[in-house]
Amino acid sequence: MTQWYYNRKTGEVEEGPQSLGSDRDGPFDSREDAARAPQIIAERARKWAAEDALDDR
């Protein structure tokens, strides 16, 4: 199964790990998900922050 990555440095989608691990996000199951990596990561961060806020009550 092919894994896809989003390179934060270049903004490009990569098939398989091609760049430094510190420059990429993933793996993702599809090219489309890798292309949406910044949005997916922001959504997850908001969700985790909301969960943490609930835990702190």
C-alpha positions in Angstrom: 0.0 0.0 0.0 1.4 3.4 -1.0 1.9 5.9 1.7 1.7 9.7 1.0 3.4 12.5 2.8 3.1 16.3 2.9 6.4 18.2 2.8 6.0 21.3 4.9 9.1 22.9 3.5 8.1 22.7 -0.1 4.3 22.3 0.2 4.5 19.3 -2.1 2.9 15.8 -1.7 5.4 13.0 -1.8 4.8 9.3 -2.6 6.7 7.5 0.1 9.1 9.1 2.5 11.4 11.2 0.2 12.4 14.1 2.4 13.7 14.5 6.0 11.3 13.4 8.6 11.5 16.8 10.3 10.1 18.4 7.0 7.2 16.1 6.4 3.8 15.1 7.9 2.3 11.7 7.4 1.9 9.0 6.4 -1.5 9.5 4.8 -3.5 6.8 3.0 -4.2 8.9 0.0 -2.6 11.7 -2.1 -5.7 13.8 -1.4 -5.4 13.5 2.3 -1.7 14.4 2.1 -2.5 17.5 0.1 -4.9 18.5 2.9 -2.4 17.8 5.6 -2.3 21.4 7.0 -6.0 21.5 7.3 -6.2 18.0 8.8 -3.5 18.8 11.3 -5.2 22.1 12.3 -8.5 20.2 12.8 -6.9 17.6 15.0 -5.1 20.3 17.1 -8.4 22.1 17.7 -10.1 18.9 18.7 -7.3 18.0 21.1 -7.3 21.5 22.6 -11.0 21.3 23.2 -10.6 17.8 24.8 -7.8 19.1 27.0 -10.0 22.1 28.1 -12.8 19.6 29.1 -10.3 17.5 31.1 -9.1 20.6 33.0 -12.5 21.3 34.4 
